[in-house]
Amino acid sequence: MACVMAILFYSCSDTYKRSGEEKVPVVYPTGIAEDLTFTYTEAKTELSSEDSSSTKVIAILRSPLRKDYTNLEFPYQTFPEGLVVDFFNDEGQKSIIKADYGIIYSATNVIDLRGNVVMETHDGKIMETTQVYWDQDNDWVFTQEKFKYTNPEDGSVMFGTGMDFKKDPYFFSAHLTNGLMSITEEPE
C-alpha cells in the first residue's frame, strides 16, 4: 500500500519546466515614422531612373505616426494616431478620407479604417461611420456599422447600418436605411 501511495504522489507532481514558450511573443515594429506624407503616383509608361514627366498623383496619405510590421508572416502597417488620405480621380478632382486609426494589410491589400471615419467626395457627398474596409484590388468599400450619408445635390440625408460601394462598375447597396431622400424619376 505504501508503494502505491508513493507512486501516486510522485506521478502527480509537476515536473514540467517552464520555458516561457507558452507566452504570447511581443511584436515590435521594424520601423516607426512620425509626421509622414506618402505620395502615390501612377505612370502610363515605364520610366527611366529620373523621369517623372508622365506620372500623375493618385493619392496622398498623411499621418502623425506609422508603425511598420511588414516583417511578420502576415504583414501590415498601423496608423495609431489617425490618417488623412487625398484621392484624385482621372480629372484631378480630390476626395478625402479621414480616420482616427488605420491598418493597411499588405498581403491582402485591404485597408481597415476605424474611429471617426469621414469620406468626402469631390462633389460634396459625405459618409460618416465608425469603421470601414477598403479592398484596394477590387476598389470596393464596405462596412457593417451604422453610417450617415449626406448628398448636398438633392438635399438627402440617409442613415443606415451596413453598406457596400464599388466605383467601377458603379454599385451602391445600403443594407438597412432610413432618412430623408428625394428620388426623381427620369422620363422615358
ABEGO torsion letter per residue (X at the ends): XAAAAAAAAAAABBABBBAGAABBBBBBBABBBBGBBBBBBBBABBBBAABAAABBBABBBBBABBBBAAABABBBBBBAAEBBBBBBBAAGBBBBBBBABBBBBAAAGBBBBBEBBBBBBAAGBBBBBABBBBBAAAGBBBBABBBBBBBAAAGBBBBBBEBBBBAOBBBBBBABBBEBBBBBBBBX
